[in-house]
């Protein structure tokens, strides 16, 4: 019968426990699984308020990119900045922000 060389290999009672690293903070981002529904809803808002399509689609792409890669808060700040430039009315801003919150997920 072959014996183990080197002796005991487990943790001894006198050694401190090593805990796994803590999970990183989770941030609220756009849900990737519901992205097509989000795009449909934001296009409905754009068509309802008759926003210029060329500018609206660039804003929509930036909102989706910021919401899915950085955070919902970064996307909301971007929408607020675009509203201040007069690109779309305050009501559209409120609906887009509500839409961002509705389609968010902690990741």
C-alpha positions as CSV (number, residue, x, y, z in Angstrom):
1,X,0.0,0.0,0.0
2,X,1.5,3.3,-1.1
3,X,1.5,6.0,1.6
4,X,1.2,9.7,1.1
5,X,4.4,11.6,0.9
6,X,4.7,14.9,2.6
7,X,2.2,14.4,5.4
8,X,-1.1,16.2,6.0
9,X,-2.2,18.6,3.2
10,X,-5.3,20.1,4.7
11,X,-5.9,23.3,6.8
12,X,-4.8,23.0,10.4
13,X,-6.8,24.4,13.2
14,X,-4.1,26.9,14.0
15,X,-4.1,28.4,10.5
16,X,-6.6,31.3,9.8
17,X,-9.5,30.7,7.4
18,X,-9.1,32.3,4.0
19,X,-12.4,33.8,2.9
20,X,-13.2,34.2,-0.8
21,X,-13.1,37.7,-2.1
22,X,-16.3,39.7,-1.8
23,X,-18.5,40.1,-4.8
24,X,-18.1,43.5,-6.6
25,X,-20.9,46.1,-6.4
26,X,-23.8,45.5,-8.7
27,X,-25.1,48.3,-10.9
28,X,-28.4,48.8,-12.6
29,X,-28.1,48.2,-16.3
30,X,-30.4,47.5,-19.3
31,X,-31.6,43.9,-19.4
32,X,-30.0,42.3,-22.5
33,X,-32.8,39.8,-22.8
34,X,-35.4,42.5,-23.2
35,X,-33.4,44.7,-25.6
36,X,-35.7,44.3,-28.6
37,X,-38.8,45.3,-26.5
38,X,-36.9,48.3,-25.2
39,X,-36.0,49.4,-28.8
40,X,-39.6,49.0,-29.8
41,X,-40.9,51.1,-26.9
42,X,-38.3,53.9,-27.4
43,X,-39.1,54.0,-31.1
44,X,-42.8,54.4,-30.2
45,X,-41.9,57.4,-27.9
46,X,-39.9,58.9,-30.8
47,X,-42.7,58.6,-33.3
48,X,-45.3,59.8,-30.8
49,X,-43.5,63.1,-30.1
50,X,-42.5,63.5,-33.8
51,X,-38.8,63.9,-33.0
52,X,-36.4,64.2,-36.0
53,X,-35.5,60.6,-36.9
54,X,-31.8,61.2,-37.6
55,X,-31.1,62.8,-34.3
56,X,-33.4,60.5,-32.4
57,X,-31.8,57.3,-33.6
58,X,-28.3,58.6,-32.6
59,X,-29.7,59.5,-29.2
60,X,-31.4,56.1,-29.0
61,X,-28.2,54.3,-29.9
62,X,-26.2,56.2,-27.2
63,X,-28.9,55.6,-24.6
64,X,-28.8,51.8,-25.3
65,X,-25.0,51.8,-25.3
66,X,-24.7,53.7,-22.0
67,X,-27.5,51.8,-20.4
68,X,-26.2,48.3,-21.3
69,X,-22.4,49.0,-20.8
70,X,-22.1,51.7,-18.1
71,X,-25.3,52.1,-16.0
72,X,-28.9,53.3,-16.1
73,X,-27.8,56.5,-14.3
74,X,-25.3,57.4,-17.0
75,X,-28.0,56.9,-19.6
76,X,-30.4,59.1,-17.7
77,X,-27.8,61.8,-17.4
78,X,-27.2,61.6,-21.1
79,X,-31.0,61.9,-21.8
80,X,-31.2,64.9,-19.4
81,X,-28.3,66.6,-21.3
82,X,-30.0,66.0,-24.6
83,X,-33.3,67.4,-23.3
84,X,-31.5,70.6,-22.2
85,X,-30.3,71.1,-25.8
86,X,-33.9,71.2,-26.9
87,X,-33.8,68.0,-28.9
88,X,-37.2,66.7,-27.5
89,X,-39.8,67.9,-25.0
90,X,-39.9,67.3,-21.2
91,X,-42.7,64.7,-21.5
92,X,-40.5,62.6,-23.8
93,X,-37.7,62.8,-21.3
94,X,-39.9,61.5,-18.5
95,X,-41.2,58.6,-20.6
96,X,-37.6,57.6,-21.7
97,X,-36.4,57.7,-18.1
98,X,-39.4,55.6,-16.9
99,X,-38.6,53.2,-19.8
100,X,-35.0,52.9,-18.6
101,X,-36.1,52.1,-15.1
102,X,-38.6,49.6,-16.3
103,X,-36.1,47.7,-18.4
104,X,-33.2,47.7,-15.9
105,X,-31.6,44.8,-14.2
106,X,-28.8,44.5,-11.6
107,X,-25.6,43.2,-13.1
